[in-house]
Amino acid sequence: MDQNFDLRGKLPVTWPENGQVTWAAGKPLTRPLIGADESYRNLAGGRPEGKPPLTVTGVKLGEMRVATTRGPATVPAWLFTLDGYATPLKQAAIMQAAIPQSPISPASDIPGLPLNRLIRITEDGRSVTVVAVHGVCDDEPEVDVFETTGSVVLWASVAERGDKGNCTKQGKLQQVTVKLGHSVSDRVLLDALTGQPVPYKGLAGLPPSGS
């Protein structure tokens, strides 16, 4: 999270122009690859004072699994070997396509906060887990869903907190699993409050409990 790295190995100078994103079912997607040098620059942008960096001793092209609206996918990734660690740090090497115009506008009349992130979609596509933001004194968050043939629209809300005395303005992140009527398939996951796709960030930066 601090982006504190020290490169001691050599970065690859050649790599395939394109790579494939593959799913358990359906057609693969071919996309341009991000170079090892650019991937490392995106990874190592910070130099926090007083903290020793993680030492990168080698880099090679491999694969990693990510969550997508079509279910778990395998994508090309740069695997950074870290001194003292048995497993590499993985950075997806697929260049993102431009985000198309959203089919919905932001819903300014709905109370609540935008969803923090998408964590996972089950193999059958019938269940998605997202992270909702709520106040530390609020009740548990709820995530409602509206499904169309092309989109799955989600929005988070909380019940009234009632009389709980004085309360700070701190926010709390909490995982919420939403059951769908149909598989996500190739439909896009949208946040009603922003009108934009729910960003995928995985578990990075979340407490172990996810709350």
Short mmCIF file of the C-alpha atoms (twelve columns), coordinates in Angstrom:
data_MODEL
# 
_entry.id   MODEL 
# 
loop_
_atom_site.group_PDB 
_atom_site.id 
_atom_site.type_symbol 
_atom_site.label_atom_id 
_atom_site.label_alt_id 
_atom_site.label_comp_id 
_atom_site.label_asym_id 
_atom_site.label_seq_id 
_atom_site.Cartn_x 
_atom_site.Cartn_y 
_atom_site.Cartn_z 
_atom_site.pdbx_PDB_model_num 
ATOM 1   C CA . MET A 1   0.000   0.000   0.000   1 
ATOM 2   C CA . ASP A 2   2.966   2.345   0.610   1 
ATOM 3   C CA . GLN A 3   4.389   1.560   -2.854  1 
ATOM 4   C CA . ASN A 4   7.791   1.269   -1.194  1 
ATOM 5   C CA . PHE A 5   9.995   -0.949  -3.401  1 
ATOM 6   C CA . ASP A 6   13.643  -1.175  -4.389  1 
ATOM 7   C CA . LEU A 7   14.498  -2.788  -7.731  1 
ATOM 8   C CA . ARG A 8   17.629  -4.956  -7.541  1 
ATOM 9   C CA . GLY A 9   16.866  -7.258  -10.465 1 
ATOM 10  C CA . LYS A 10  16.483  -6.545  -14.174 1 
ATOM 11  C CA . LEU A 11  13.186  -5.787  -15.869 1 
ATOM 12  C CA . PRO A 12  12.323  -7.732  -19.044 1 
ATOM 13  C CA . VAL A 13  12.904  -5.657  -22.178 1 
ATOM 14  C CA . THR A 14  10.672  -7.726  -24.492 1 
ATOM 15  C CA . TRP A 15  7.205   -9.225  -24.079 1 
ATOM 16  C CA . PRO A 16  4.242   -10.250 -26.286 1 
ATOM 17  C CA . GLU A 17  2.275   -7.376  -27.780 1 
ATOM 18  C CA . ASN A 18  -1.070  -8.862  -26.750 1 
ATOM 19  C CA . GLY A 19  -2.429  -11.270 -24.141 1 
ATOM 20  C CA . GLN A 20  -5.706  -13.075 -23.558 1 
ATOM 21  C CA . VAL A 21  -8.270  -12.847 -20.789 1 
ATOM 22  C CA . THR A 22  -9.966  -16.232 -20.416 1 
ATOM 23  C CA . TRP A 23  -13.025 -17.444 -18.555 1 
ATOM 24  C CA . ALA A 24  -14.280 -20.924 -17.732 1 
ATOM 25  C CA . ALA A 25  -16.939 -20.457 -20.428 1 
ATOM 26  C CA . GLY A 26  -17.333 -18.095 -23.353 1 
ATOM 27  C CA . LYS A 27  -14.936 -16.468 -25.776 1 
ATOM 28  C CA . PRO A 28  -11.557 -15.105 -24.617 1 
ATOM 29  C CA . LEU A 29  -10.702 -11.430 -24.907 1 
ATOM 30  C CA . THR A 30  -7.484  -10.212 -26.532 1 
ATOM 31  C CA . ARG A 31  -5.963  -7.008  -25.135 1 
ATOM 32  C CA . PRO A 32  -2.604  -5.184  -25.400 1 
ATOM 33  C CA . LEU A 33  -0.128  -5.886  -22.611 1 
ATOM 34  C CA . ILE A 34  1.389   -3.327  -20.242 1 
ATOM 35  C CA . GLY A 35  5.180   -3.414  -20.284 1 
ATOM 36  C CA . ALA A 36  7.212   -4.575  -17.300 1 
ATOM 37  C CA . ASP A 37  8.738   -1.100  -16.853 1 
ATOM 38  C CA . GLU A 38  5.360   0.663   -16.781 1 
ATOM 39  C CA . SER A 39  3.944   -1.986  -14.458 1 
ATOM 40  C CA . TYR A 40  6.831   -1.465  -12.037 1 
ATOM 41  C CA . ARG A 41  6.417   2.326   -12.138 1 
ATOM 42  C CA . ASN A 42  2.737   1.904   -11.261 1 
ATOM 43  C CA . LEU A 43  3.709   -0.405  -8.420  1 
ATOM 44  C CA . ALA A 44  6.598   1.528   -6.877  1 
ATOM 45  C CA . GLY A 45  5.632   5.166   -6.600  1 
ATOM 46  C CA . GLY A 46  6.228   5.900   -2.910  1 
ATOM 47  C CA . ARG A 47  9.171   6.350   -0.562  1 
ATOM 48  C CA . PRO A 48  7.791   6.544   3.013   1 
ATOM 49  C CA . GLU A 49  10.348  7.867   5.487   1 
ATOM 50  C CA . GLY A 50  11.644  5.468   8.090   1 
ATOM 51  C CA . LYS A 51  10.326  2.332   6.387   1 
ATOM 52  C CA . PRO A 52  12.634  -0.156  4.651   1 
ATOM 53  C CA . PRO A 53  11.549  -0.977  1.089   1 
ATOM 54  C CA . LEU A 54  10.599  -4.387  -0.245  1 
ATOM 55  C CA . THR A 55  13.363  -5.576  -2.556  1 
ATOM 56  C CA . VAL A 56  12.349  -6.780  -6.029  1 
ATOM 57  C CA . THR A 57  14.876  -9.370  -7.180  1 
ATOM 58  C CA . GLY A 58  13.238  -10.552 -10.405 1 
ATOM 59  C CA . VAL A 59  10.249  -10.153 -12.737 1 
ATOM 60  C CA . LYS A 60  8.609   -12.564 -15.162 1 
ATOM 61  C CA . LEU A 61  5.375   -12.765 -17.138 1 
ATOM 62  C CA . GLY A 62  2.803   -15.170 -15.705 1 
ATOM 63  C CA . GLU A 63  -0.906  -15.248 -14.853 1 
ATOM 64  C CA . MET A 64  -3.301  -14.278 -12.082 1 
ATOM 65  C CA . ARG A 65  -7.016  -14.634 -11.339 1 
ATOM 66  C CA . VAL A 66  -9.313  -11.612 -11.065 1 
ATOM 67  C CA . ALA A 67  -13.032 -11.059 -10.577 1 
ATOM 68  C CA . THR A 68  -14.996 -9.743  -13.553 1 
ATOM 69  C CA . THR A 69  -18.650 -9.300  -14.407 1 
ATOM 70  C CA . ARG A 70  -18.387 -12.544 -16.404 1 
ATOM 71  C CA . GLY A 71  -17.062 -14.407 -13.393 1 
ATOM 72  C CA . PRO A 72  -13.463 -15.242 -12.380 1 
ATOM 73  C CA . ALA A 73  -10.977 -14.695 -15.203 1 
ATOM 74  C CA . THR A 74  -7.344  -15.602 -15.819 1 
ATOM 75  C CA . VAL A 75  -5.251  -12.683 -17.090 1 
ATOM 76  C CA . PRO A 76  -1.569  -12.165 -17.944 1 
ATOM 77  C CA . ALA A 77  0.357   -10.650 -15.032 1 
ATOM 78  C CA . TRP A 78  3.834   -9.497  -14.130 1 
ATOM 79  C CA . LEU A 79  5.136   -11.578 -11.230 1 
ATOM 80  C CA . PHE A 80  7.549   -9.602  -9.036  1 
ATOM 81  C CA . THR A 81  9.804   -11.781 -6.885  1 
ATOM 82  C CA . LEU A 82  10.347  -10.183 -3.471  1 
ATOM 83  C CA . ASP A 83  13.346  -10.861 -1.250  1 
ATOM 84  C CA . GLY A 84  12.196  -12.853 1.785   1 
ATOM 85  C CA . TYR A 85  8.821   -13.896 0.336   1 
ATOM 86  C CA . ALA A 86  7.982   -17.333 -1.063  1 
ATOM 87  C CA . THR A 87  5.296   -16.137 -3.487  1 
ATOM 88  C CA . PRO A 88  5.537   -13.273 -6.010  1 
ATOM 89  C CA . LEU A 89  3.595   -10.027 -5.993  1 
ATOM 90  C CA . LYS A 90  1.266   -10.055 -8.993  1 
ATOM 91  C CA . GLN A 91  0.304   -7.081  -11.150 1 
ATOM 92  C CA . ALA A 92  -2.250  -7.550  -13.950 1 
ATOM 93  C CA . ALA A 93  -0.533  -6.837  -17.288 1 
ATOM 94  C CA . ILE A 94  -3.657  -6.281  -19.397 1 
ATOM 95  C CA . MET A 95  -4.210  -2.744  -20.669 1 
ATOM 96  C CA . GLN A 96  -7.664  -1.532  -19.731 1 
ATOM 97  C CA . ALA A 97  -10.102 -0.485  -22.416 1 
ATOM 98  C CA . ALA A 98  -11.859 2.868   -22.229 1 
ATOM 99  C CA . ILE A 99  -14.964 2.745   -20.038 1 
ATOM 100 C CA . PRO A 100 -18.065 3.112   -22.227 1 
ATOM 101 C CA . GLN A 101 -20.738 5.649   -21.390 1 
ATOM 102 C CA . SER A 102 -22.900 4.430   -18.527 1 
ATOM 103 C CA . PRO A 103 -26.508 3.523   -19.374 1 
ATOM 104 C CA . ILE A 104 -27.703 5.265   -16.187 1 
ATOM 105 C CA . SER A 105 -27.245 8.683   -14.605 1 
ATOM 106 C CA . PRO A 106 -26.215 9.221   -10.960 1 
ATOM 107 C CA . ALA A 107 -29.186 8.844   -8.597  1 
ATOM 108 C CA . SER A 108 -28.804 11.980  -6.488  1 
ATOM 109 C CA . ASP A 109 -32.146 11.432  -4.731  1 
ATOM 110 C CA . ILE A 110 -31.094 8.145   -3.074  1 
ATOM 111 C CA . PRO A 111 -29.585 8.453   0.447   1 
ATOM 112 C CA . GLY A 112 -26.363 6.643   1.231   1 
ATOM 113 C CA . LEU A 113 -22.742 6.488   0.065   1 
ATOM 114 C CA . PRO A 114 -21.228 4.994   -3.112  1 
ATOM 115 C CA . LEU A 115 -20.031 1.412   -2.904  1 
ATOM 116 C CA . ASN A 116 -16.349 1.160   -2.023  1 
ATOM 117 C CA . ARG A 117 -15.498 -1.817  -4.247  1 
ATOM 118 C CA . LEU A 118 -16.376 -5.180  -5.742  1 
ATOM 119 C CA . ILE A 119 -14.601 -8.099  -4.050  1 
ATOM 120 C CA . ARG A 120 -15.833 -11.227 -5.757  1 
ATOM 121 C CA . ILE A 121 -18.459 -12.858 -7.953  1 
ATOM 122 C CA . THR A 122 -19.267 -16.537 -7.426  1 
ATOM 123 C CA . GLU A 123 -18.531 -19.081 -10.142 1 
ATOM 124 C CA . ASP A 124 -22.237 -19.323 -11.054 1 
ATOM 125 C CA . GLY A 125 -22.583 -15.523 -11.199 1 
ATOM 126 C CA . ARG A 126 -25.614 -15.559 -8.876  1 
ATOM 127 C CA . SER A 127 -23.932 -13.847 -5.933  1 
ATOM 128 C CA . VAL A 128 -21.712 -10.745 -5.696  1 
ATOM 129 C CA . THR A 129 -19.824 -9.396  -2.680  1 
ATOM 130 C CA . VAL A 130 -19.216 -5.668  -2.411  1 
ATOM 131 C CA . VAL A 131 -17.903 -3.337  0.288   1 
ATOM 132 C CA . ALA A 132 -20.346 -0.719  1.586   1 
ATOM 133 C CA . VAL A 133 -19.474 2.345   3.660   1 
ATOM 134 C CA . HIS A 134 -21.467 3.345   6.743   1 
ATOM 135 C CA . GLY A 135 -21.009 5.293   9.967   1 
ATOM 136 C CA . VAL A 136 -19.532 3.537   12.992  1 
ATOM 137 C CA . CYS A 137 -22.788 4.131   14.913  1 
ATOM 138 C CA . ASP A 138 -25.093 3.092   12.055  1 
ATOM 139 C CA . ASP A 139 -26.825 -0.255  11.842  1 
ATOM 140 C CA . GLU A 140 -25.582 -2.855  9.363   1 
ATOM 141 C CA . PRO A 141 -25.573 -1.637  5.731   1 
ATOM 142 C CA . GLU A 142 -27.946 -3.065  3.167   1 
ATOM 143 C CA . VAL A 143 -27.333 -3.317  -0.561  1 
ATOM 144 C CA . ASP A 144 -30.373 -3.416  -2.819  1 
ATOM 145 C CA . VAL A 145 -30.359 -4.566  -6.421  1 
ATOM 146 C CA . PHE A 146 -32.276 -3.815  -9.609  1 
ATOM 147 C CA . GLU A 147 -31.638 -6.145  -12.537 1 
ATOM 148 C CA . THR A 148 -32.147 -5.499  -16.240 1 
ATOM 149 C CA . THR A 149 -31.075 -7.497  -19.282 1 
ATOM 150 C CA . GLY A 150 -27.907 -5.417  -19.623 1 
ATOM 151 C CA . SER A 151 -27.112 -4.187  -16.117 1 
ATOM 152 C CA . VAL A 152 -27.115 -5.072  -12.424 1 
ATOM 153 C CA . VAL A 153 -27.651 -1.838  -10.476 1 
ATOM 154 C CA . LEU A 154 -26.647 -1.827  -6.788  1 
ATOM 155 C CA . TRP A 155 -27.053 0.810   -4.103  1 
ATOM 156 C CA . ALA A 156 -26.138 0.805   -0.426  1 
ATOM 157 C CA . SER A 157 -28.147 2.230   2.476   1 
ATOM 158 C CA . VAL A 158 -28.314 1.975   6.265   1 
ATOM 159 C CA . ALA A 159 -31.186 1.977   8.709   1 
ATOM 160 C CA . GLU A 160 -31.640 4.866   11.117  1 
ATOM 161 C CA . ARG A 161 -29.051 4.633   13.852  1 
ATOM 162 C CA . GLY A 162 -31.553 5.651   16.535  1 
ATOM 163 C CA . ASP A 163 -30.525 7.182   19.838  1 
ATOM 164 C CA . LYS A 164 -26.944 6.001   20.395  1 
ATOM 165 C CA . GLY A 165 -25.655 9.139   22.030  1 
ATOM 166 C CA . ASN A 166 -22.685 11.086  20.754  1 
ATOM 167 C CA . CYS A 167 -21.005 9.545   17.744  1 
ATOM 168 C CA . THR A 168 -17.906 10.301  15.696  1 
ATOM 169 C CA . LYS A 169 -17.997 10.874  11.946  1 
ATOM 170 C CA . GLN A 170 -15.827 7.873   11.174  1 
ATOM 171 C CA . GLY A 171 -16.720 5.610   8.288   1 
ATOM 172 C CA . LYS A 172 -16.659 1.824   8.438   1 
ATOM 173 C CA . LEU A 173 -16.113 -0.610  5.551   1 
ATOM 174 C CA . GLN A 174 -18.178 -3.783  5.563   1 
ATOM 175 C CA . GLN A 175 -18.597 -6.649  3.137   1 
ATOM 176 C CA . VAL A 176 -22.142 -7.313  1.938   1 
ATOM 177 C CA . THR A 177 -23.135 -10.274 -0.238  1 
ATOM 178 C CA . VAL A 178 -26.018 -9.749  -2.660  1 
ATOM 179 C CA . LYS A 179 -28.031 -12.622 -4.152  1 
ATOM 180 C CA . LEU A 180 -29.177 -12.093 -7.740  1 
ATOM 181 C CA . GLY A 181 -32.200 -13.439 -9.564  1 
ATOM 182 C CA . HIS A 182 -30.060 -14.380 -12.570 1 
ATOM 183 C CA . SER A 183 -26.363 -14.880 -13.270 1 
ATOM 184 C CA . VAL A 184 -24.368 -11.695 -13.820 1 
ATOM 185 C CA . SER A 185 -23.130 -13.196 -17.108 1 
ATOM 186 C CA . ASP A 186 -21.967 -10.333 -19.359 1 
ATOM 187 C CA . ARG A 187 -24.068 -7.671  -17.640 1 
ATOM 188 C CA . VAL A 188 -22.273 -4.707  -16.092 1 
ATOM 189 C CA . LEU A 189 -22.354 -4.012  -12.323 1 
ATOM 190 C CA . LEU A 190 -23.333 -0.374  -11.723 1 
ATOM 191 C CA . ASP A 191 -23.499 1.802   -8.614  1 
ATOM 192 C CA . ALA A 192 -26.774 3.716   -8.616  1 
ATOM 193 C CA . LEU A 193 -25.287 6.640   -6.668  1 
ATOM 194 C CA . THR A 194 -22.466 7.319   -9.134  1 
ATOM 195 C CA . GLY A 195 -23.946 5.828   -12.287 1 
ATOM 196 C CA . GLN A 196 -20.561 4.150   -12.879 1 
ATOM 197 C CA . PRO A 197 -19.310 0.540   -12.780 1 
ATOM 198 C CA . VAL A 198 -18.504 -0.746  -9.290  1 
ATOM 199 C CA . PRO A 199 -14.669 -0.777  -9.142  1 
ATOM 200 C CA . TYR A 200 -12.873 -4.052  -8.477  1 
ATOM 201 C CA . LYS A 201 -10.103 -3.747  -5.866  1 
ATOM 202 C CA . GLY A 202 -10.127 -7.145  -4.173  1 
ATOM 203 C CA . LEU A 203 -9.252  -7.335  -0.475  1 
ATOM 204 C CA . ALA A 204 -6.237  -4.998  -0.590  1 
ATOM 205 C CA . GLY A 205 -6.363  -2.479  2.253   1 
ATOM 206 C CA . LEU A 206 -9.278  -4.118  4.097   1 
ATOM 207 C CA . PRO A 207 -8.981  -5.373  7.690   1 
ATOM 208 C CA . PRO A 208 -8.847  -9.198  8.012   1 
ATOM 209 C CA . SER A 209 -12.497 -9.273  9.058   1 
ATOM 210 C CA . GLY A 210 -13.522 -7.161  6.062   1 
ATOM 211 C CA . SER A 211 -15.243 -4.674  8.371   1 
# 
